[in-house]
Amino acid sequence: MADLSALTLDAALTGLRNKDFSAKELAESHIATAESANASLGCFLKLTPDHALKAAAESDARLAKGEARPLEGAPLAIKDLFCTEGVETTASSKILEGFKPPYESTVTRRLFGAGAAMVGKTSLDEFAMGSSTETCAYSKTVNPWRANGSNAALTPGGSSGGSASAVAADLCLGATGTDTGGSIRQPAALTGTVGVKGTYGLCSRFGVVAFASSLDHPGPIAKTVKDAALLLGVMAGHDPNDATSLDVEIPDYAAAMGKGVKGLRIGLPKEYVSDGMPEAISDLWKTGADWLKGQGAEIVEVSLPHTKYALPCYYIIAPAEASSNLARYDGMRYGLRVDGEGLVPTYEETRAAGFGPEVQRRVMIGTYVLSAGYYDAYYLRAQKVRRKIADDFAKAFEQCDVLLTPATPSGAFALGEKTDDPVSMYLNDIFTVTANLAGVPAMSVPAGLSADGLPLGLQLIAPPLGEQTLFAAGAALEEAAGFTAKPERWW
């Protein structure tokens, strides 16, 4: 039998329905692959073979009766930011070590209810704060890709680096991620996978450990655009447990892929052109525009004039919301507790021991910008800039149907290369944060290789609830790019 772990999600679902193999065989293949690779790649904080095999047995019974659900028998990886009932959920932080949620997140409940099986919980930057998955308190996650002629360990990006690395290395058929400033799209671009965040509120945040509540977007990381469409179609939907959840009908995203881009206007934001942009990135961006033009799209230049303020705006709002959200971790009810001589010392010592340096940095920044005397100067002003950025997108979408931009400013960089320079690390999100600030849907599609053989992605951004257009353009871009490269197996 062929290597089942090399299948795409769509091919695996077809094979299961055709009885080419069983859900048990599919699960066992991915369990074995994940177990053998994890020591080298560090994608998983916890493997859950029992969960996967139990779900596979149920799927085989359903398949035998012709009662297959949309994701029947699909082994998936779950970012350790999603609460999974009875299974440890740490957000890659010591402060939540040993926490086993008594409930299921809405997204994972939907996935498991559609027949998916959980291979394991994937690593991430602590509380999703990072762009390289190096702030994880438990493990070092490595990109399965290596540069030509080098054995240097590379980052898979972040914060959803464990999910992206697991998908790229064929340890699962797809994975969940969260995107607060690019944490799905950036790791997808660096690992040659597809990453999608929907419109804000499309996927419920209930049961997802909060970083910045007005910016957090759950979404899928997958091997292909169609696989991402299949996953998002199950993950999305109204949830009364989430006050920001959108009560809208969820269309068939996979069906929208066949629409193509003929007649669509593709916008190229002129502000995304910079003197320091690497030639490989600018060339790929131009090539991507040519591909879509060749399929009948019209290319137009648009302006997003407040783009230059996006990063400073984001790094005020996100830490402010993190400061508020993370105040709940006090050692009183769950997770780590370090007893001090009194209540306040217990709080202080628990947080000092439980939060890593990057989380502490962002909490301190967030507390500062929310403090008396600084709130108006920083937080309130950042919210006004955010409104301007959202207005920029609204005006741009009057002139075009979807935007095309680079996904990242470079390919994967070496582990440790940017950890001593937070500003350099934050710049990895330069092309992605605007979509979070505006709450619009966006997708990263693998489109080529750098000179040293590393994957590079292009980003598509659509208007609010424009996911069908996003997937139509994504499918066209994927077809034109013909990206079939895989990392050479060294692990």
QUIUR-V267483 format. One record per residue. RES is the residue in one letter. SS is DSSP state (H for helix, E for strand, - for the rest). D_LAST is the distance of its C-alpha to the last C-alpha in Angstrom with 1 decimal. Layout:
res=RES ss=SS d_last=D_LAST
res=RES ss=SS d_last=D_LAST
This chain:
res=M ss=- d_last=22.0
res=A ss=- d_last=19.7
res=D ss=- d_last=16.3
res=L ss=H d_last=17.9
res=S ss=H d_last=15.0
res=A ss=H d_last=15.3
res=L ss=- d_last=18.9
res=T ss=- d_last=20.5
res=L ss=H d_last=22.6
res=D ss=H d_last=25.8
res=A ss=H d_last=24.8
res=A ss=H d_last=23.7
res=L ss=H d_last=27.0
res=T ss=H d_last=28.9
res=G ss=H d_last=27.3
res=L ss=H d_last=28.2
res=R ss=H d_last=31.7
res=N ss=- d_last=32.1
res=K ss=- d_last=30.9
res=D ss=- d_last=28.3
res=F ss=- d_last=26.2
res=S ss=- d_last=26.8
res=A ss=H d_last=25.5
res=K ss=H d_last=24.5
res=E ss=H d_last=22.4
res=L ss=H d_last=20.8
res=A ss=H d_last=20.2
res=E ss=H d_last=18.8
res=S ss=H d_last=16.3
res=H ss=H d_last=15.0
res=I ss=H d_last=15.3
res=A ss=H d_last=13.3
res=T ss=H d_last=10.4
res=A ss=H d_last=10.8
res=E ss=H d_last=11.3
res=S ss=H d_last=8.2
res=A ss=H d_last=5.9
res=N ss=H d_last=8.6
res=A ss=H d_last=8.5
res=S ss=H d_last=5.7
res=L ss=H d_last=7.2
res=G ss=- d_last=10.6
res=C ss=- d_last=12.0
res=F ss=E d_last=14.4
res=L ss=E d_last=17.2
res=K ss=E d_last=18.3
res=L ss=E d_last=17.3
res=T ss=- d_last=20.5
res=P ss=H d_last=20.3
res=D ss=H d_last=24.0
res=H ss=H d_last=24.8
res=A ss=H d_last=22.8
res=L ss=H d_last=24.4
res=K ss=H d_last=27.8
res=A ss=H d_last=27.7
res=A ss=H d_last=26.5
res=A ss=H d_last=29.5
res=E ss=H d_last=31.8
res=S ss=H d_last=30.5
res=D ss=H d_last=31.0
res=A ss=H d_last=34.6
res=R ss=H d_last=35.2
res=L ss=H d_last=33.9
res=A ss=H d_last=36.2
res=K ss=- d_last=39.1
res=G ss=- d_last=38.3
res=E ss=- d_last=37.9
res=A ss=- d_last=34.5
res=R ss=- d_last=33.9
res=P ss=- d_last=32.2
res=L ss=- d_last=28.6
res=E ss=- d_last=29.2
res=G ss=- d_last=26.1
res=A ss=- d_last=23.6
res=P ss=E d_last=20.5
res=L ss=E d_last=20.2
res=A ss=E d_last=18.6
res=I ss=E d_last=21.3
res=K ss=E d_last=21.3
res=D ss=- d_last=22.6
res=L ss=- d_last=25.8
res=F ss=E d_last=27.2
res=C ss=- d_last=29.2
res=T ss=E d_last=28.4
res=E ss=- d_last=31.2
res=G ss=- d_last=30.6
res=V ss=E d_last=27.0
res=E ss=E d_last=26.3
res=T ss=- d_last=26.3
res=T ss=- d_last=25.8
res=A ss=- d_last=25.3
res=S ss=- d_last=22.8
res=S ss=- d_last=26.0
res=K ss=H d_last=27.4
res=I ss=H d_last=30.7
res=L ss=H d_last=29.7
res=E ss=- d_last=27.8
res=G ss=- d_last=28.9
res=F ss=- d_last=30.5
res=K ss=E d_last=30.6
res=P ss=- d_last=32.5
res=P ss=- d_last=35.4
res=Y ss=- d_last=35.0
res=E ss=- d_last=32.7
res=S ss=- d_last=32.1
res=T ss=H d_last=33.9
res=V ss=H d_last=30.8
res=T ss=H d_last=28.9
res=R ss=H d_last=32.1
res=R ss=H d_last=32.5
res=L ss=H d_last=29.1
res=F ss=H d_last=29.4
res=G ss=H d_last=33.0
res=A ss=- d_last=31.9
res=G ss=- d_last=29.8
res=A ss=- d_last=26.2
res=A ss=E d_last=24.1
res=M ss=E d_last=22.0
res=V ss=E d_last=18.5
res=G ss=E d_last=18.4
res=K ss=E d_last=19.5
res=T ss=E d_last=17.3
res=S ss=- d_last=17.5
res=L ss=- d_last=19.8
res=D ss=- d_last=22.0
res=E ss=H d_last=24.6
res=F ss=H d_last=27.3
res=A ss=H d_last=25.6
res=M ss=- d_last=27.0
res=G ss=- d_last=24.7
res=S ss=- d_last=22.9
res=S ss=- d_last=19.5
res=T ss=- d_last=18.5
res=E ss=- d_last=19.2
res=T ss=- d_last=22.3
res=C ss=- d_last=20.6
res=A ss=- d_last=22.3
res=Y ss=- d_last=19.6
res=S ss=- d_last=16.0
res=K ss=- d_last=14.2
res=T ss=- d_last=12.5
res=V ss=- d_last=10.1
res=N ss=- d_last=10.5
res=P ss=- d_last=7.8
res=W ss=- d_last=10.3
res=R ss=- d_last=11.1
res=A ss=- d_last=14.6
res=N ss=- d_last=15.9
res=G ss=- d_last=15.9
res=S ss=- d_last=14.2
res=N ss=- d_last=11.2
res=A ss=- d_last=12.9
res=A ss=- d_last=11.4
res=L ss=E d_last=13.2
res=T ss=- d_last=14.9
res=P ss=- d_last=14.6
res=G ss=- d_last=18.4
res=G ss=- d_last=20.5
res=S ss=- d_last=21.9
res=S ss=- d_last=20.1
res=G ss=H d_last=16.7
res=G ss=H d_last=15.0
res=S ss=H d_last=16.6
res=A ss=H d_last=15.8
res=S ss=H d_last=12.1
res=A ss=H d_last=12.2
res=V ss=H d_last=14.4
res=A ss=H d_last=12.6
res=A ss=- d_last=9.4
res=D ss=- d_last=12.0
res=L ss=- d_last=11.9
res=C ss=- d_last=15.6
res=L ss=- d_last=18.4
res=G ss=E d_last=19.6
res=A ss=E d_last=20.1
res=T ss=E d_last=22.9
res=G ss=E d_last=23.3
res=T ss=E d_last=26.2
res=D ss=E d_last=27.7
res=T ss=- d_last=30.2
res=G ss=- d_last=30.1
res=G ss=- d_last=27.2
res=S ss=- d_last=24.5
res=I ss=- d_last=23.6
res=R ss=H d_last=24.3
res=Q ss=H d_last=22.8
res=P ss=H d_last=19.2
res=A ss=H d_last=19.6
res=A ss=H d_last=20.7
res=L ss=H d_last=17.9
res=T ss=H d_last=15.2
res=G ss=- d_last=17.3
res=T ss=- d_last=18.5
res=V ss=E d_last=22.1
res=G ss=E d_last=23.6
res=V ss=E d_last=27.2
res=K ss=E d_last=29.6
res=G ss=- d_last=33.0
res=T ss=- d_last=36.4
res=Y ss=- d_last=36.9
res=G ss=- d_last=38.0
res=L ss=- d_last=36.6
res=C ss=E d_last=33.9
res=S ss=- d_last=35.3
res=R ss=- d_last=34.2
res=F ss=- d_last=35.6
res=G ss=- d_last=33.2
res=V ss=E d_last=30.9
res=V ss=- d_last=30.9
res=A ss=- d_last=32.9
res=F ss=- d_last=32.2
res=A ss=- d_last=34.9
res=S ss=- d_last=36.7
res=S ss=- d_last=38.3
res=L ss=- d_last=35.1
res=D ss=- d_last=32.5
res=H ss=E d_last=31.4
res=P ss=E d_last=29.1
res=G ss=E d_last=27.4
res=P ss=E d_last=24.5
res=I ss=E d_last=21.2
res=A ss=E d_last=20.6
res=K ss=- d_last=19.3
res=T ss=- d_last=22.8
res=V ss=H d_last=26.2
res=K ss=H d_last=27.6
res=D ss=H d_last=25.0
res=A ss=H d_last=25.8
res=A ss=H d_last=29.5
res=L ss=H d_last=29.1
res=L ss=H d_last=27.5
res=L ss=H d_last=29.9
res=G ss=H d_last=32.8
res=V ss=H d_last=32.1
res=M ss=H d_last=31.1
res=A ss=E d_last=34.3
res=G ss=- d_last=37.8
res=H ss=- d_last=40.6
res=D ss=- d_last=40.3
res=P ss=- d_last=43.5
res=N ss=- d_last=41.5
res=D ss=- d_last=40.4
res=A ss=- d_last=43.5
res=T ss=- d_last=41.7
res=S ss=- d_last=40.5
res=L ss=- d_last=42.0
res=D ss=- d_last=44.2
res=V ss=- d_last=43.5
res=E ss=- d_last=42.9
res=I ss=- d_last=39.3
res=P ss=- d_last=39.4
res=D ss=- d_last=37.2
res=Y ss=H d_last=34.7
res=A ss=H d_last=33.1
res=A ss=H d_last=36.7
res=A ss=H d_last=37.2
res=M ss=H d_last=34.5
res=G ss=H d_last=37.0
res=K ss=H d_last=39.5
res=G ss=- d_last=38.1
res=V ss=- d_last=39.3
res=K ss=- d_last=42.5
res=G ss=- d_last=45.1
res=L ss=- d_last=42.8
res=R ss=E d_last=43.2
res=I ss=E d_last=40.0
res=G ss=E d_last=40.6
res=L ss=E d_last=39.1
res=P ss=E d_last=39.8
res=K ss=H d_last=41.3
res=E ss=H d_last=40.3
res=Y ss=H d_last=36.6
res=V ss=- d_last=37.5
res=S ss=- d_last=37.3
res=D ss=- d_last=37.9
res=G ss=- d_last=34.6
res=M ss=- d_last=32.5
res=P ss=- d_last=30.0
res=E ss=H d_last=31.2
res=A ss=H d_last=28.0
res=I ss=H d_last=28.5
res=S ss=H d_last=32.3
res=D ss=H d_last=31.9
res=L ss=H d_last=29.5
res=W ss=H d_last=31.9
res=K ss=H d_last=34.8
res=T ss=H d_last=33.0
res=G ss=H d_last=32.2
res=A ss=H d_last=35.9
res=D ss=H d_last=36.9
res=W ss=H d_last=34.8
res=L ss=H d_last=36.5
res=K ss=H d_last=39.9
res=G ss=H d_last=39.4
res=Q ss=- d_last=39.1
res=G ss=- d_last=42.4
res=A ss=- d_last=41.6
res=E ss=E d_last=43.9
res=I ss=E d_last=42.3
res=V ss=E d_last=44.2
res=E ss=E d_last=43.9
res=V ss=E d_last=44.2
res=S ss=- d_last=44.5
res=L ss=- d_last=42.8
res=P ss=- d_last=44.9
res=H ss=- d_last=43.6
res=T ss=H d_last=40.0
res=K ss=H d_last=40.3
res=Y ss=H d_last=41.1
res=A ss=H d_last=38.2
res=L ss=H d_last=35.8
res=P ss=H d_last=38.6
res=C ss=H d_last=39.9
res=Y ss=H d_last=36.6
res=Y ss=H d_last=36.0
res=I ss=H d_last=39.4
res=I ss=H d_last=39.3
res=A ss=H d_last=35.8
res=P ss=H d_last=36.3
res=A ss=H d_last=39.8
res=E ss=H d_last=38.6
res=A ss=H d_last=35.8
res=S ss=H d_last=38.4
res=S ss=H d_last=40.5
res=N ss=H d_last=37.7
res=L ss=H d_last=36.2
res=A ss=H d_last=39.6
res=R ss=H d_last=39.2
res=Y ss=- d_last=36.8
res=D ss=- d_last=39.4
res=G ss=- d_last=38.5
res=M ss=- d_last=41.4
res=R ss=- d_last=40.1
res=Y ss=- d_last=36.3
res=G ss=- d_last=33.3
res=L ss=- d_last=33.6
res=R ss=- d_last=37.1
res=V ss=- d_last=38.2
res=D ss=- d_last=41.9
res=G ss=- d_last=44.1
res=E ss=- d_last=47.9
res=G ss=- d_last=48.8
res=L ss=H d_last=47.5
res=V ss=H d_last=46.6
res=P ss=H d_last=44.9
res=T ss=H d_last=42.8
res=Y ss=H d_last=41.7
res=E ss=H d_last=41.0
res=E ss=H d_last=39.1
res=T ss=H d_last=37.0
res=R ss=H d_last=36.0
res=A ss=H d_last=35.4
res=A ss=H d_last=33.1
res=G ss=H d_last=31.4
res=F ss=- d_last=30.8
res=G ss=- d_last=28.5
res=P ss=H d_last=29.8
res=E ss=H d_last=29.0
res=V ss=H d_last=30.6
res=Q ss=H d_last=33.6
res=R ss=H d_last=34.0
res=R ss=H d_last=34.2
res=V ss=H d_last=36.5
res=M ss=H d_last=38.8
res=I ss=H d_last=39.0
res=G ss=H d_last=39.7
res=T ss=H d_last=42.3
res=Y ss=H d_last=44.0
res=V ss=H d_last=44.3
res=L ss=H d_last=45.8
res=S ss=- d_last=48.2
res=A ss=- d_last=51.9
res=G ss=- d_last=53.0
res=Y ss=- d_last=49.7
res=Y ss=H d_last=49.0
res=D ss=H d_last=51.2
res=A ss=H d_last=50.0
res=Y ss=H d_last=46.3
res=Y ss=H d_last=45.3
res=L ss=H d_last=48.3
res=R ss=H d_last=48.0
res=A ss=H d_last=44.3
res=Q ss=H d_last=45.3
res=K ss=H d_last=47.9
res=V ss=H d_last=45.4
res=R ss=H d_last=43.1
res=R ss=H d_last=46.1
res=K ss=H d_last=46.6
res=I ss=H d_last=43.0
res=A ss=H d_last=43.4
res=D ss=H d_last=46.7
res=D ss=H d_last=45.1
res=F ss=H d_last=42.8
res=A ss=H d_last=45.8
res=K ss=H d_last=47.7
res=A ss=H d_last=44.9
res=F ss=- d_last=44.5
res=E ss=- d_last=48.2
res=Q ss=- d_last=47.4
res=C ss=- d_last=44.1
res=D ss=- d_last=42.2
res=V ss=E d_last=38.7
res=L ss=E d_last=37.2
res=L ss=E d_last=34.5
res=T ss=E d_last=32.8
res=P ss=E d_last=29.6
res=A ss=- d_last=27.0
res=T ss=- d_last=25.7
res=P ss=- d_last=27.2
res=S ss=- d_last=24.0
res=G ss=- d_last=20.4
res=A ss=- d_last=17.6
res=F ss=- d_last=18.6
res=A ss=E d_last=17.0
res=L ss=- d_last=16.6
res=G ss=- d_last=19.9
res=E ss=- d_last=21.7
res=K ss=- d_last=24.1
res=T ss=- d_last=24.3
res=D ss=- d_last=27.6
res=D ss=- d_last=29.2
res=P ss=H d_last=29.6
res=V ss=H d_last=31.7
res=S ss=H d_last=29.1
res=M ss=H d_last=26.5
res=Y ss=H d_last=29.2
res=L ss=H d_last=29.8
res=N ss=H d_last=26.5
res=D ss=H d_last=28.5
res=I ss=- d_last=31.4
res=F ss=- d_last=31.2
res=T ss=- d_last=30.4
res=V ss=H d_last=32.7
res=T ss=H d_last=35.9
res=A ss=H d_last=34.9
res=N ss=H d_last=34.5
res=L ss=H d_last=37.8
res=A ss=H d_last=39.5
res=G ss=- d_last=37.8
res=V ss=- d_last=37.2
res=P ss=- d_last=34.4
res=A ss=E d_last=31.6
res=M ss=E d_last=28.5
res=S ss=E d_last=25.7
res=V ss=E d_last=24.9
res=P ss=E d_last=22.3
res=A ss=E d_last=24.6
res=G ss=E d_last=23.1
res=L ss=E d_last=20.9
res=S ss=- d_last=21.9
res=A ss=- d_last=22.9
res=D ss=- d_last=19.5
res=G ss=- d_last=17.7
res=L ss=- d_last=16.9
res=P ss=E d_last=18.3
res=L ss=E d_last=21.8
res=G ss=E d_last=23.8
res=L ss=E d_last=27.5
res=Q ss=E d_last=29.3
res=L ss=E d_last=32.2
res=I ss=E d_last=34.6
res=A ss=E d_last=37.4
res=P ss=- d_last=40.6
res=P ss=- d_last=40.7
res=L ss=- d_last=40.1
res=G ss=- d_last=39.2
res=E ss=H d_last=36.0
res=Q ss=H d_last=37.4
res=T ss=H d_last=38.0
res=L ss=H d_last=34.5
res=F ss=H d_last=32.9
res=A ss=H d_last=35.3
res=A ss=H d_last=34.4
res=G ss=H d_last=30.7
res=A ss=H d_last=30.8
res=A ss=H d_last=32.9
res=L ss=H d_last=30.5
res=E ss=H d_last=27.5
res=E ss=H d_last=29.5
res=A ss=H d_last=30.7
res=A ss=H d_last=27.4
res=G ss=- d_last=25.8
res=F ss=- d_last=22.3
res=T ss=- d_last=19.9
res=A ss=- d_last=17.1
res=K ss=- d_last=13.5
res=P ss=- d_last=10.4
res=E ss=- d_last=9.1
res=R ss=- d_last=5.9
res=W ss=- d_last=3.8
res=W ss=- d_last=0.0
